[in-house]
């Protein structure tokens, strides 16, 4: 006998539960699992936003949300996967979403527990959520200024908060953590091979989006409101490319010119590579490398959609580039594999998938890639090193080590090559909590 009534099942919350199971049980990336669901199931714009907020909110909260639940449940890990996610969704709505009536959060979770849980699961979920509503003070986070307390209050791993507190102090770390919990702006780069910024902005507006010009990149636009990306006509037509404003600065610092030979050592998914092609007016030669075949295909698809013909995407380990292309390139970009701590807003589950070991093991790889790529630079040519992190050991320390061991390269005033907001910095470090765009590092070097 069916124990639930189908008409009482909340479809959006059920979808959120299913996406979260893919993330926490199957190891799927939250943005990928959510995108697949949104493509498969037609939802209203309101429901799309609600589903996105539920999934990303629960994933970002991570261990902090389980801390709250642990004040009412002995061990959440013993519950069925579906029931774990229903409790997480219930607690997130009760404690973090002011617009959701607590009764709705509780009642819908109980009904879903009847459908997806074993007998008695609905009573268990009801009891736990009702206890949280009666005694919310039991789930209060600690108020101290120590790393552990701040990590709980802001949904970050303790090791990450400890690291930032050593580098930036308490106040700035608190700002950074809160920034990571905001929604990242959706920015796009105008495909200048086919249109210009004013024309693209008009087309986005006609498609129902709220758009404004970027303050950082002359070909950048920011969409403050929009529908499904798959349905945005200018994007499907190849008139724009999704790319963060920080990332758009790299091609300007590299400053390629039409007719040059350019190497992008770590090119996937191709955002910077296609921007370089635009700066070159699709004239010259770009060699785009990556070590994964699927990523090479993705680079090629992006180039085709944008009408770019000068890119040659190839599978190649960046550490082998120097030997294969010694002294052949006018410009070389090393957008190195990194910890990615500057883009945590965009990847809600990334903070919980990273570890201190990532930060320790990446610098040797980054040094090796940079040293190899440097061999491909012609005399008088330019080498640019960039990452999407703020970690000094992956950024300034890598550049300093390289310059000590490669005396035929000199560091230039990188900030002077920024397209709009120029600075006198030798190396540019963008911080999300103070600057707005993603955390990013860029350094420009010339070969003597």
CORNOR-V65495 format. One record per helix or strand. SS is the DSSP state (hx for helix, st for strand). FROM is the first residue (numbers start at 1). TO is the last residue. If there is no record, write none. Layout:
ss->SS from->FROM to->TO
ss->SS from->FROM to->TO
This chain:
ss->hx from->6 to->8
ss->hx from->11 to->24
ss->hx from->30 to->40
ss->hx from->45 to->69
ss->hx from->76 to->78
ss->hx from->81 to->96
ss->hx from->102 to->116
ss->hx from->121 to->134
ss->hx from->136 to->139
ss->hx from->147 to->154
ss->hx from->158 to->168
ss->hx from->170 to->180
ss->st from->186 to->190
ss->hx from->197 to->206
ss->st from->210 to->213
ss->st from->220 to->225
ss->hx from->229 to->231
ss->hx from->233 to->236
ss->st from->240 to->242
ss->hx from->245 to->254
ss->st from->261 to->264
ss->hx from->271 to->279
ss->st from->285 to->290
ss->hx from->293 to->306
ss->st from->311 to->315
ss->hx from->318 to->324
ss->st from->329 to->335
ss->hx from->350 to->353
ss->hx from->356 to->375
ss->st from->377 to->387
ss->hx from->392 to->394
ss->hx from->396 to->405
ss->st from->409 to->411
ss->hx from->414 to->417
ss->st from->427 to->430
ss->hx from->432 to->435
ss->st from->440 to->447
